[in-house]
Amino acid sequence: MRPRKTILLVGVLVIWVLMTYLAFMRSVRGTDGSRPRPAFASNKLMLEKVQDFEQNLKSFADSRQNLYRDIINILRRTDKVSSVPAQPIPAVPSQESPGAAVQESEVPKERQAPPVEEEDGKGVLGVPAPLAPIPEAEDGRPEVERVLSKFQQRYLNNDPAFPVIPVVVFACNRISVNKCLDDLIRYRPSAEQFPIIVSQDCDDEATRNTILSYRDEVTLIQQPDQSDIPVPPKEKKYKGYYKISRHYGWALRAVFGQGFDSVILVEDDLSVAPDFYEYFLGTYPILKRDKSLWCVSAWNDNGKEGLIDTTAHDLLYRSDFFPGLGWMMTKDLWDELEPKWPKAFWDDWIRQPEQRKERACIRPELPRTRTFGKIGVSNGLFFDKHLKFIKLSEEFVSFTKTNLSYLVKSAYDDAFLKTVYQSPVVTLDELKRGMVMTREPIRIAYHTKEQYKRATKNLGLMDDFKSGVPRTAYRGVVSFFYNGQRVYLAPSANWKGYDLTWS
């Protein structure tokens, strides 16, 4: 590529020199091609020569601008995928550091995709998407592999207690990605343990320049396939979701292809809490050990002030609902999902029973992420009514020094269900009117979809379902705070499972 590029540049420069010479010669010759006449030539002839010279200058200026554009285009052709080399911080965790408790033993914003219409009886969910090919670098390796090859360590000092966990930021055309990156860099305890990899789609130059301005703090990779995506006629308005799914599939394949054991996925419109990294380090061992878990999320769909206990900074839950919006997954899960990665609506697809397989995610009471991206492919769906009110935790909790064994399924189910179903039952109206006589946890029962919808709309909770699962629910139970009191919105104790028809 370099010899060809050099020849093209030399050729353009030669043409430029010739054009400059010709413009100069035309400016000093008369209109009849003769040598310049004596200084006593008529004023009329002089005026004609001046006008002719001005025209030559204008023509030369236009040609020069065209040449500038040609040179810039040639230089850009080989710069489609680039990265900024990272300068790792020479920090080795000690036994007292947050990472010491980690032992070896599982994505946008919740996009709220509208229901997928079907074409000829077949929907796009569950249809594997062809992942974009990764272009090769000059040495024959895939370009993204060359970019990411600088991350040689999978564990700090080859100690499995200190895994290297890349943070993959998905970006497109938001120059406000700087807000997300500023938070991630500000709170990052170790650049060596948490390399930040920004994967950009859309080929937007302004966003790319914003990312590159961080120099050695982040690494940029760019999704190479910018071709149009064929979409069934009834789903043309959802084309953005197809591109998002293609981008996620490509980036996850690229990053996990380097041998990392797990990654944290963040979208470009998320702010993160001070203990964002500590939260994932503390929950990492449980995710690895408990096979009934398949992700850890920093998000709480009902995390609005007034619906959460703002003093319970360390309280975590199991949830059957996949939250996304700042979440950690393992390579084992990616190896399972990659062969059937969908063409569109990847987050709804991942919530289907065929993918979830009755596995749960860990989520917090107080969110460790908050979205500021009103404008996006979902056109601000739910943002003004709900998302902008999510409260971001401001306290630092040392999760790596906290005993989180209560989240393991064998211990959690018994304790959680006992607490829920020993709580006294009250009606929705009693709660709303302030007629509850106890400050202990209480329970509101629901048995039908309509009962659930009525309760959530009256209490300000998100009321929708995905594959029959209510947001934040575990075994059908949704936990929240109301007027300073813990409330469980719960089905009957002999609950038989989620009903897909409720979606």
C-alpha positions as CSV (number, residue, x, y, z in Angstrom):
1,M,0.0,0.0,0.0
2,R,2.8,2.5,0.8
3,P,4.6,2.4,-2.7
4,R,1.2,2.9,-4.4
5,K,0.4,5.8,-2.1
6,T,3.7,7.5,-2.7
7,I,3.4,7.2,-6.5
8,L,-0.1,8.8,-6.3
9,L,1.2,11.7,-4.2
10,V,4.2,12.3,-6.5
11,G,2.0,12.3,-9.5
12,V,-0.4,14.9,-8.0
13,L,2.5,17.1,-7.0
14,V,4.0,17.0,-10.6
15,I,0.7,18.0,-12.0
16,W,0.5,20.8,-9.5
17,V,3.9,22.2,-10.5
18,L,3.1,22.1,-14.3
19,M,-0.2,23.9,-13.7
20,T,1.6,26.6,-11.7
21,Y,4.2,27.1,-14.5
22,L,1.6,27.3,-17.2
23,A,-0.4,29.8,-15.2
24,F,2.7,32.0,-14.8
25,M,3.6,31.9,-18.4
26,R,0.1,32.8,-19.5
27,S,0.2,35.8,-17.2
28,V,3.4,37.3,-18.7
29,R,2.6,36.7,-22.4
30,G,0.3,38.8,-24.5
31,T,-2.9,37.6,-25.9
32,D,-1.2,36.9,-29.3
33,G,1.5,34.8,-27.7
34,S,4.3,37.4,-28.2
35,R,6.8,38.7,-25.6
36,P,5.7,41.5,-23.3
37,R,5.6,44.8,-25.1
38,P,7.4,48.0,-23.9
39,A,6.1,49.9,-21.0
40,F,4.6,52.6,-23.2
41,A,1.9,50.1,-24.6
42,S,-1.6,51.4,-24.6
43,N,-3.7,51.5,-21.5
44,K,-6.4,49.4,-23.2
45,L,-3.9,46.6,-23.8
46,M,-2.7,46.8,-20.2
47,L,-6.3,46.5,-19.0
48,E,-6.9,43.5,-21.1
49,K,-3.8,41.8,-19.7
50,V,-4.8,42.6,-16.2
51,Q,-8.2,41.0,-16.8
52,D,-6.6,38.0,-18.4
53,F,-4.2,37.6,-15.5
54,E,-7.1,37.8,-13.0
55,Q,-8.9,35.0,-14.9
56,N,-5.8,32.9,-14.8
57,L,-5.4,33.4,-11.1
58,K,-9.0,32.4,-10.5
59,S,-8.6,29.2,-12.6
60,F,-5.3,28.4,-10.8
61,A,-7.0,28.8,-7.4
62,D,-9.9,26.5,-8.4
63,S,-7.4,23.9,-9.6
64,R,-5.4,24.2,-6.4
65,Q,-8.5,23.5,-4.3
66,N,-9.3,20.4,-6.3
67,L,-5.7,19.2,-5.9
68,Y,-5.9,19.7,-2.1
69,R,-9.1,17.6,-2.0
70,D,-7.4,14.8,-4.1
71,I,-4.4,14.8,-1.7
72,I,-6.6,14.6,1.4
73,N,-8.7,11.7,-0.1
74,I,-5.5,9.8,-0.9
75,L,-4.2,10.2,2.6
76,R,-7.5,9.1,4.1
77,R,-7.9,5.9,2.1
78,T,-5.4,4.1,4.3
79,D,-6.6,5.6,7.6
80,K,-10.0,4.0,8.0
81,V,-9.1,1.9,11.1
82,S,-6.7,3.4,13.6
83,S,-5.8,3.4,17.2
84,V,-3.9,5.4,19.7
85,P,-1.4,3.3,21.6
86,A,-2.0,3.1,25.3
87,Q,0.6,3.9,27.9
88,P,-0.2,1.5,30.8
89,I,0.0,2.7,34.3
90,P,2.7,0.7,36.2
91,A,0.4,-0.3,39.1
92,V,0.5,-3.7,40.7
93,P,-2.4,-4.5,43.1
94,S,-1.5,-5.4,46.6
95,Q,-3.4,-7.5,49.0
96,E,-5.0,-4.4,50.4
97,S,-6.2,-3.1,47.1
98,P,-9.8,-3.5,45.9
99,G,-8.8,-6.1,43.3
100,A,-7.3,-8.4,46.0
101,A,-10.7,-9.9,46.8
102,V,-11.2,-11.1,43.3
103,Q,-10.7,-14.9,43.0
104,E,-11.0,-17.3,40.1
105,S,-13.9,-19.8,40.7
106,E,-20.8,-14.8,33.0
107,V,-24.8,-3.8,25.7
108,P,-27.3,1.8,22.5
109,K,-29.0,2.3,26.6
110,E,-32.1,0.2,26.9
111,R,-33.3,0.9,23.5
112,Q,-37.0,0.1,24.1
113,A,-37.4,-1.4,20.6
114,P,-40.9,-1.4,19.3
115,P,-42.5,-4.8,18.5
116,V,-40.9,-6.5,15.6
117,E,-43.2,-7.0,12.7
118,E,-42.8,-10.2,10.7
119,E,-42.2,-10.6,7.0
120,D,-43.6,-13.7,5.4
121,G,-44.1,-15.3,8.8
122,K,-40.5,-14.9,9.8
123,G,-39.3,-12.3,12.3
124,V,-35.7,-11.1,12.5
125,L,-35.2,-12.1,16.2
126,G,-33.2,-15.3,16.3
127,V,-32.1,-15.1,12.7
128,P,-28.3,-15.2,12.8
129,A,-26.6,-12.2,11.3
130,P,-23.5,-12.5,9.1
131,L,-20.8,-10.7,11.1
132,A,-18.8,-8.2,9.2
133,P,-15.4,-9.4,7.9
134,I,-12.3,-7.9,9.6
135,P,-9.9,-6.3,7.1
136,E,-6.3,-7.5,7.1
137,A,-3.4,-5.3,8.1
138,E,-0.2,-5.1,6.0
139,D,1.4,-8.0,7.9
140,G,-1.6,-10.3,7.0
141,R,-3.3,-10.1,10.4
142,P,-6.7,-8.6,10.8
143,E,-6.3,-4.9,11.3
144,V,-8.3,-4.9,14.6
145,E,-6.2,-7.8,15.9
146,R,-3.0,-5.7,15.2
147,V,-4.6,-2.8,17.1
148,L,-5.6,-4.9,20.1
149,S,-2.5,-7.0,20.2
150,K,-0.8,-4.5,22.5
151,F,-3.0,-5.9,25.3
152,Q,-0.8,-8.9,26.0
153,Q,-1.8,-9.5,29.6
154,R,-5.0,-11.5,30.5
155,Y,-4.2,-11.3,34.2
156,L,-2.1,-8.8,36.0
157,N,1.3,-10.4,36.8
158,N,-0.3,-13.7,35.5
159,D,-2.4,-13.8,38.7
160,P,-6.0,-15.0,38.0
161,A,-7.1,-13.0,41.0
162,F,-6.6,-9.9,39.0
163,P,-8.3,-10.3,35.6
164,V,-7.8,-7.7,32.9
165,I,-11.3,-6.6,32.0
166,P,-11.6,-4.4,28.9
167,V,-14.3,-1.7,28.9
168,V,-15.8,-1.6,25.4
169,V,-17.6,1.7,24.6
170,F,-20.0,1.5,21.6
171,A,-20.0,4.8,19.7
172,C,-21.5,6.1,16.5
173,N,-22.0,9.8,15.8
174,R,-22.3,11.4,19.3
175,I,-19.5,13.9,20.0
176,S,-20.9,13.9,23.5
177,V,-19.1,10.5,23.9
178,N,-16.5,12.7,25.8
179,K,-18.9,12.8,28.8
180,C,-18.8,9.0,29.0
181,L,-15.1,8.8,28.5
182,D,-14.3,11.5,31.0
183,D,-16.2,9.5,33.7
184,L,-14.6,6.2,32.7
185,I,-11.1,7.7,32.9
186,R,-11.7,9.7,36.0
187,Y,-12.9,6.7,38.1
188,R,-10.6,4.0,36.6
189,P,-8.3,2.6,39.3
190,S,-5.9,1.0,36.8
191,A,-5.5,1.6,33.0
192,E,-3.6,-1.7,32.9
193,Q,-6.5,-3.7,34.4
194,F,-9.3,-1.8,32.6
195,P,-8.2,-0.8,29.1
196,I,-10.9,1.3,27.4
197,I,-11.6,0.3,23.8
198,V,-13.9,2.5,21.9
199,S,-15.6,0.7,19.0
200,Q,-17.0,3.3,16.5
201,D,-19.7,2.7,13.8
202,C,-21.1,5.3,11.4
203,D,-17.7,6.6,10.3
204,D,-18.5,10.0,11.7
205,E,-15.3,12.2,11.6
206,A,-16.2,14.6,14.3
207,T,-16.9,11.7,16.8
208,R,-13.7,10.0,15.7
209,N,-11.6,13.1,16.3
210,T,-13.2,13.5,19.8
211,I,-12.2,9.9,20.6
212,L,-8.7,10.4,19.3
213,S,-8.2,13.5,21.4
214,Y,-7.9,11.2,24.4
215,R,-4.6,9.9,22.9
216,D,-3.1,7.1,25.0
217,E,-6.1,7.0,27.5
218,V,-8.2,5.0,25.0
219,T,-7.9,2.7,22.0
220,L,-10.1,3.3,19.0
221,I,-11.3,0.5,16.6
222,Q,-13.7,1.2,13.8
223,Q,-16.4,-1.1,12.4
224,P,-15.3,-1.5,8.8
225,D,-18.6,-2.5,7.1
226,Q,-20.5,0.7,6.4
227,S,-22.5,-0.9,3.6
228,D,-26.3,-0.5,3.6
229,I,-28.3,-3.3,5.2
230,P,-31.2,-5.0,3.4
231,V,-34.3,-4.7,5.5
232,P,-37.7,-6.2,4.9
233,P,-40.1,-3.5,3.7
234,K,-42.2,-3.5,6.9
235,E,-39.1,-2.9,9.0
236,K,-37.4,-0.1,7.1
237,K,-38.0,2.3,10.0
238,Y,-36.0,-0.1,12.2
239,K,-32.9,-0.1,10.1
240,G,-30.9,1.5,12.9
241,Y,-31.5,-1.5,15.1
242,Y,-30.0,-3.7,12.3
243,K,-26.8,-1.6,12.2
244,I,-26.5,-1.7,16.0
245,S,-26.7,-5.4,16.1
246,R,-24.1,-5.7,13.3
247,H,-21.8,-3.4,15.3
248,Y,-22.2,-5.3,18.6
249,G,-21.5,-8.6,16.9
250,W,-18.4,-7.3,15.2
251,A,-17.0,-5.6,18.3
252,L,-17.6,-8.6,20.6
253,R,-16.0,-11.0,18.1
254,A,-13.0,-8.7,17.8
255,V,-12.4,-8.1,21.5
256,F,-13.1,-11.7,22.7
257,G,-11.0,-12.9,19.9
258,Q,-7.9,-11.6,21.8
259,G,-8.5,-14.0,24.6
260,F,-10.0,-11.9,27.3
261,D,-12.1,-13.7,29.8
262,S,-14.8,-11.1,30.3
263,V,-15.7,-7.5,29.1
264,I,-17.7,-4.6,30.4
265,L,-20.0,-3.1,27.7
266,V,-20.9,0.6,27.8
267,E,-22.8,2.8,25.4
268,D,-21.6,6.3,24.5
269,D,-24.4,8.1,26.3
270,L,-23.8,6.7,29.8
271,S,-22.4,8.4,32.9
272,V,-20.9,6.0,35.5
273,A,-20.7,6.1,39.3
274,P,-17.5,6.5,41.3
275,D,-17.5,2.8,42.3
276,F,-18.4,1.6,38.8
277,Y,-15.2,-0.5,38.5
278,E,-15.3,-1.7,42.1
279,Y,-18.8,-2.9,41.5
280,F,-17.8,-5.2,38.7
281,L,-14.6,-6.4,40.4
282,G,-16.6,-7.4,43.5
283,T,-19.3,-9.3,41.5
284,Y,-16.9,-10.9,39.0
285,P,-16.1,-14.0,41.2
286,I,-19.8,-14.8,41.7
287,L,-20.5,-14.4,38.0
288,K,-17.7,-16.9,37.3
289,R,-18.7,-19.4,40.0
290,D,-22.5,-19.4,39.8
291,K,-23.7,-20.9,36.5
292,S,-27.2,-19.7,37.1
293,L,-26.0,-16.2,36.4
294,W,-25.1,-14.8,33.0
295,C,-24.4,-11.1,33.5
296,V,-23.8,-8.3,36.0
297,S,-25.5,-5.0,35.2
298,A,-25.0,-1.6,36.7
299,W,-28.5,-0.5,35.8
300,N,-31.8,-0.5,37.7
301,D,-34.8,0.1,35.4
302,N,-36.8,1.5,38.3
303,G,-33.9,3.4,39.8
304,K,-35.7,6.7,40.2
305,E,-35.5,8.7,43.4
306,G,-38.6,7.9,45.3
307,L,-38.6,4.2,44.1
308,I,-35.3,3.2,45.6
309,D,-33.7,3.2,49.1
310,T,-31.1,5.9,48.6
311,T,-29.3,4.7,51.8
312,A,-28.9,1.1,50.6
313,H,-25.8,1.8,48.5
314,D,-24.5,-1.8,48.9
315,L,-27.8,-3.6,48.2
316,L,-27.7,-5.9,45.2
317,Y,-30.3,-8.2,43.7
318,R,-30.7,-11.1,41.3
319,S,-33.0,-10.3,38.4
320,D,-34.5,-12.5,35.6
321,F,-34.7,-9.4,33.4
322,F,-31.7,-8.5,31.4
323,P,-31.0,-4.8,32.1
324,G,-28.0,-4.0,29.9
325,L,-26.9,-0.4,30.1
326,G,-23.4,-1.0,31.5
327,W,-23.0,-4.7,31.9
328,M,-20.4,-7.5,32.2
329,M,-20.4,-10.7,30.2
330,T,-18.0,-13.6,30.0
331,K,-16.3,-15.2,27.0
332,D,-18.2,-18.5,27.7
333,L,-21.5,-16.6,27.2
334,W,-20.2,-15.0,24.0
335,D,-19.1,-18.4,22.7
336,E,-22.6,-19.6,23.2
337,L,-24.3,-16.6,21.6
338,E,-22.0,-15.8,18.7
339,P,-23.1,-18.5,16.3
340,K,-26.8,-17.3,16.5
341,W,-26.3,-13.6,16.9
342,P,-29.4,-11.8,15.5
343,K,-29.7,-9.4,12.6
344,A,-31.5,-6.8,14.8
345,F,-32.9,-6.0,18.2
346,W,-30.1,-7.9,20.0
347,D,-31.2,-6.8,23.5
348,D,-34.8,-8.1,23.0
349,W,-33.4,-11.3,21.4
350,I,-31.1,-11.9,24.4
351,R,-34.1,-11.8,26.7
352,Q,-35.9,-14.7,24.9
353,P,-36.2,-17.9,26.9
354,E,-34.0,-19.7,24.3
355,Q,-31.1,-17.4,25.2
356,R,-31.8,-16.7,28.9
357,K,-32.3,-20.3,29.8
358,E,-33.6,-19.3,33.2
359,R,-30.4,-17.6,34.1
360,A,-30.3,-14.3,36.1
361,C,-28.3,-11.1,36.2
362,I,-27.0,-9.2,39.2
363,R,-28.3,-5.6,39.5
364,P,-28.0,-2.8,42.1
365,E,-30.6,-1.0,44.2
366,L,-28.9,2.3,43.2
367,P,-27.8,2.5,39.6
368,R,-24.1,2.7,38.7
369,T,-24.9,4.1,35.3
370,R,-27.2,6.8,34.0
371,T,-28.1,7.7,30.5
372,F,-27.9,11.3,29.1
373,G,-28.7,10.3,25.5
374,K,-32.2,11.5,24.7
375,I,-31.6,11.5,20.9
376,G,-30.8,8.1,19.3
377,V,-32.2,5.3,17.3
378,S,-35.1,4.9,19.7
379,N,-36.1,8.6,19.3
380,G,-36.1,9.3,23.0
381,L,-38.6,6.6,23.8
382,F,-39.3,6.8,27.6
383,F,-36.5,9.3,28.2
384,D,-38.6,12.3,29.3
385,K,-41.1,10.2,31.2
386,H,-38.6,7.9,32.9
387,L,-34.9,7.6,32.0
388,K,-33.9,11.2,32.8
389,F,-35.1,10.7,36.4
390,I,-32.8,7.7,37.1
391,K,-30.6,8.5,40.1
392,L,-26.9,7.8,39.8
393,S,-25.2,6.5,43.0
394,E,-22.6,9.0,44.4
395,E,-21.2,6.9,47.2
396,F,-18.2,4.5,46.9
397,V,-18.8,1.0,48.2
398,S,-15.9,-1.4,48.6
399,F,-17.6,-4.3,47.0
400,T,-14.4,-6.3,46.8
401,K,-14.2,-6.2,50.6
402,T,-17.9,-7.1,51.0
403,N,-19.3,-10.6,51.5
404,L,-21.6,-11.0,48.4
405,S,-22.2,-14.7,48.9
406,Y,-25.9,-14.0,49.6
407,L,-26.3,-13.5,45.8
408,V,-25.5,-17.1,45.0
409,K,-28.7,-18.8,43.9
410,S,-28.7,-21.6,46.6
411,A,-28.6,-18.9,49.3
412,Y,-30.5,-16.1,47.7
413,D,-33.7,-17.9,46.7
414,D,-34.7,-19.1,50.1
415,A,-33.9,-15.9,51.9
416,F,-35.5,-13.6,49.3
417,L,-38.7,-15.6,48.9
418,K,-39.1,-16.0,52.6
419,T,-38.8,-12.3,53.1
420,V,-41.3,-11.6,50.3
421,Y,-44.0,-14.0,51.3
422,Q,-43.8,-13.4,55.0
423,S,-44.6,-9.8,54.4
424,P,-48.1,-8.7,55.1
425,V,-50.4,-8.1,52.1
426,V,-51.9,-4.7,51.5
427,T,-53.9,-3.3,48.6
428,L,-52.8,-0.8,46.1
429,D,-55.4,1.7,47.3
430,E,-54.2,1.3,51.0
431,L,-50.7,2.0,50.0
432,K,-51.6,5.0,47.9
433,R,-53.8,6.5,50.6
434,G,-51.2,6.1,53.4
435,M,-53.3,3.6,55.3
436,V,-50.5,1.0,55.9
437,M,-50.0,0.7,59.6
438,T,-46.5,-0.9,59.6
439,R,-43.1,0.4,58.4
440,E,-41.9,-3.2,57.8
441,P,-41.7,-4.6,54.2
442,I,-45.2,-5.2,52.7
443,R,-46.5,-7.0,49.7
444,I,-49.0,-6.1,47.0
445,A,-50.3,-9.2,45.2
446,Y,-51.1,-9.5,41.5
447,H,-52.5,-12.4,39.5
448,T,-53.2,-11.1,36.1
449,K,-51.4,-8.9,33.6
450,E,-54.1,-6.2,34.1
451,Q,-53.5,-6.1,37.8
452,Y,-49.8,-5.8,37.4
453,K,-50.2,-3.0,34.8
454,R,-52.6,-1.0,37.1
455,A,-50.2,-1.2,40.0
456,T,-47.1,-0.2,38.1
457,K,-48.8,2.7,36.4
458,N,-50.2,4.0,39.7
459,L,-46.8,3.7,41.4
460,G,-44.6,5.1,38.7
461,L,-42.8,1.8,37.8
462,M,-42.0,0.7,34.3
463,D,-44.9,-1.4,33.2
464,D,-43.8,-3.3,30.2
465,F,-42.6,-6.9,29.7
466,K,-39.9,-8.5,27.6
467,S,-40.6,-12.2,26.8
468,G,-43.1,-12.1,29.6
469,V,-40.6,-10.8,32.2
470,P,-41.4,-7.6,34.1
471,R,-38.5,-5.2,34.4
472,T,-36.2,-5.9,37.4
473,A,-38.4,-9.0,38.4
474,Y,-37.0,-12.1,40.0
475,R,-39.3,-15.1,40.1
476,G,-42.1,-12.6,39.2
477,V,-41.3,-10.3,42.2
478,V,-40.6,-6.6,41.6
479,S,-38.9,-4.9,44.6
480,F,-39.1,-1.1,45.1
481,F,-39.5,1.7,47.7
482,Y,-42.6,3.8,48.2
483,N,-42.9,6.6,50.7
484,G,-39.8,5.3,52.5
485,Q,-41.1,1.7,52.7
486,R,-40.0,-1.5,51.1
487,V,-42.7,-2.9,48.8
488,Y,-42.8,-6.2,46.9
489,L,-45.2,-6.5,43.9
490,A,-45.5,-10.2,43.8
491,P,-47.4,-13.1,42.2
492,S,-48.8,-15.9,44.3
493,A,-46.4,-18.1,46.2
494,N,-47.0,-21.0,43.9
495,W,-45.9,-19.0,40.9
496,K,-45.3,-21.3,37.9
497,G,-43.2,-19.1,35.6
498,Y,-43.4,-16.2,33.2
499,D,-46.2,-16.0,30.6
500,L,-44.9,-15.1,27.1
501,T,-48.3,-13.8,26.2
502,W,-47.9,-10.9,28.7
503,S,-45.4,-9.2,26.4
